[in-house]
Amino acid sequence: MLNLVKKSLLATTASIILALPVYAGSKFCPTELTGVDTLLTTIVTKSAISGALAKQDGYLQMDANGNFMFDYAGDVTTVILDKHSGVVKGLSEPIGTVTGQAAFPQEFAGLAFGVYGWIMGGMVDPMPAIPAKIDWACNDCTLVIDGTTYKSTAGMDAMMPGATEMAMAATAYTGMGPVEIGTLLNGDNGLSMSVRTGGCGAVVGVDGPNAGKVGTLCMNGTFTFDLSGIVLSADPMEMMTSDLKGTGNSNCVLVLQDPMAM
């Protein structure tokens, strides 16, 4: 009889344990796209930026790795989501700012020059060759969100000895085709080129409520380059006097954790 009681208690306890996750899921996470994690802080934002290729003494600059430097700045807002579908319903007022410098390889600039030459030639064949993708990076990124300043961990050894060098590594998905060529900025005769972009990098809170927390910033978006400032010439130095400005919008997710949780 005692053995039967023990077996009954064990079976009942096991049933309760197995049922708990189902109950917890149905009560706290029904069909809404929500979640709670005691170790992580997730911040969902959208940034709108503008910038231009860096110049010095009238000529385009390159960094130590031979990349063109693109300085940018913009506003950061948070998104208002439909909790059931995850669809973005709207944007808040700006909650912060973003500044930094992207590093575009020469083939990225070459694509812009090639597309501009194609447009100026009346969009006749041949269309400039477009690679499947072009990788680019960020030399620097500083975010100020809701009172906390975050910086990319590139060059952070002086501030945080032992910090991992993980600047944002990103990709322009040119093989998917441009979002548009020559119509977005100035109508049918516009001189623009848009590309899809995405990437991730490490950041650390350096000031404010989340100071000391480390995390990953991932973004995806679209960036439009104004090609009207490009100078086409047989003289490479004259081409280096070109201007290349751009504007973009990126959906970003910043996931933070306390270093002790690592």
N, C-alpha and C positions, 0 to 999 in steps of 0.2 A: 504493500500500500504506500509506504514511504517513497519507494522508487517511482511509483506512478505520479505522486505529488511533485517530486523533483523534476520529472520529465515535463509535467504540465507547466510548471513555473518557467522552466527553460524555454519551452516553446512559446509561451506568452511573452516573455522578455524579448526573445528574438523577433517576434512579430512587431512589437512596439518599436524596436531599434530600426527594423527595416522600413517601417512606416514613417519614421520621423523625417527623413529627407523629402519624401513626397508631400507631407504635410507642410513642412517649412517652405518648400517651393511654391505650393499652392497659396499659402498665406502671404508670404513676403514678396514673391516674384511671380505674380500671375502671368499675364500676357505682356506686361510692360517690359521695356528694354532697360531694366534697372539692375543694380547689383550693389552689394556692400562688401568691401574688403578692408579688414582692419589694418593691413600692412601698407596698402597702396592708396594714393590720392590721385584721382583722374580729373583733369581739367580739359574740357572740350572748348575750342575757340575757333574763330575764323579771322584771318588777317587780310588786310588790304594794303598793299605796299606799292611804292614807286621808286624808281632809281635810274641810274645811268652808269655806263662804263666810266671808270676813273681815268682822268687825264692830268697830265702835268706838262706845263709849258706848251699847251696846245696839242700834245700827242697822247695817244692811248697808252696806259701803263700796264705792265705785266708784273706778277709776283715772282718770287724766287723759283717757282715751279713752271714758269712759262705760261701761266693762265692769265687771261684778261680779268681785271678786278671790277666787279659791279657793286657799287655802294647803294644801299637801299634803306628805306625807313617807311614806317606806316603805323596804322592803328590796329588794335586787337579788340574784337568783340566776342561775346559768348553767344552760343546759339540756343534758340528756343525750340525744343523737340516735341513732336507728338509722342507721348510715352508708349503708345500702343504700336505705332508703325515705324517710329524712328525718323520720320520725315521732318526736315527742318521747316519750321513754321515762320521763323523770323529771327532777327538779330537784335541784340541789346544795344544800348549806347556803348561807346568805347569804354573798355575796362582797363586798357593799358596800351603799351606801345612796343614796337619791335624795330630794331636797327641792326645793321650788320653789313657784311661784305661777302658776296658770292664769288666763286672762282670758276670762270668759264674757260674750258680748253679752247685751243685755237680752232678746232674743227667746228665748235659751236658758233664762233664768230664767222668762220668761213661759210657756214650754212646761211647765216643772215646776209652776208655779202652776196652769195650766190642767188638767193631768192630775190634780193633787191635788183640784181642785174637782170634776172628773168622778168620781173615786173616791168622794169624800164625798157626791156626789149619788146614789150607788147604781149608778154605771156605766150610767146611762140616756143615751140620745141627747140632744143631739148630742155625739159624740166631739170633743174639741178638735182644731182644724186643726193638722196636723203638716207643716211644710215638708219639702221633699226633703232638705235638708241645712242645717246651721248651722255656720258657720265660727267657730273660736275660736283662741286663741293662748296662748303661755306668756310671761309677763313675765320669768320667771326659772326656770332649771333648773340644779341642781348634782348631779353624779353622782360618787360615790366608788367606784371599781371596782378591786379588786386593787392597792391602794396608790396609784393615780393619781386626782387630783381633776380632773374636767372641768366646765366651765361653758359655758352658752349664750353666744354671742357678742353678745347684746343688751347694750348699755352697756359694752362691753369696751374702748372707746377709751382710757380712762385707764390700763388695764393693758397693752394692746397697741395702740399708735397705728396707725391704718389698718385695724384689724380690721373685717371686714364685718358690718354689722348684719343678722343672719339668725336672729331668734328663731324658735322652732318655730311653724309655721303648721299648724293642724290642723282637722279636720272631724268633726262628729258626723253620722253617716249615718242621720238620722232618717227619711228617705224609705223606708228598707228596713224600717221598722217597729221598734218597741221590741223588745229581746230579751225583755222581760217588763214587765208593769205590775201592781204590787200583789200579787205572790205570792212573790217571792224572799226577802224579809227576814222576814216574819211569817206565812207561810202564806197561805191563801186571802183573809184579810182584811188582808193587808199593805198598807203605804203606801209603795211603792217604784216606781222607774222606772229601767230600764236602757237604755243606748244603746251602739251600736257607735261606736268612734272610731279615727282614724288621723291621722298627721301626720309631718312631718320638720322638722329645724332644724339649724343649724350649732353645733358645740361646739369647744372648744379645751382641751387639757390644760394646767392651770396649776400643777400640783405633782405630783411623783412620777415614776416611770420613763418615762411618756409625755408629760411636760411639753413644751410647744412644738408638739406634733402637733395638727393640725386635722382635723376630720372632720364627718361627717353622722350624726345620730341619727334613725332612723326607727322609729316604733312603730305597732302596731295592737292594739286590745284592746276590752274592754267595761268600762263604768263604771256603777255602780248608785248612784242617789241615794235617800236616805232622806227621804221627803216628809212624815214625821210632824211635823216642826218648822215647817212652813209655817203662817203666820197669814193666813187669808182675811178681808178687811175692805174696806169701802167707803172707808176712810181709807188713802191710800197710805202715810202715815208709819207707821201701825200695821202694814201689810204689811212694811215695811222692818225690823221687829223679828224677822222670821222667821229660823229656823235651817235650813240646808240642808247636811247632811253627806253623805259618799259614800265608797265604796270601789271599787277597780278593780284589774284585772290587765291588763298590757300585755306583748306580745312585742316586744322591741326588738333592732335591729341597729345597732351603732356601727361605722362604717368610717372608719379614720384614715389619714392620710398625713403625711409630713414636709413642711413648707412648701416645701422646696427641690424637691419633686417636682411642685409646682403649675405 
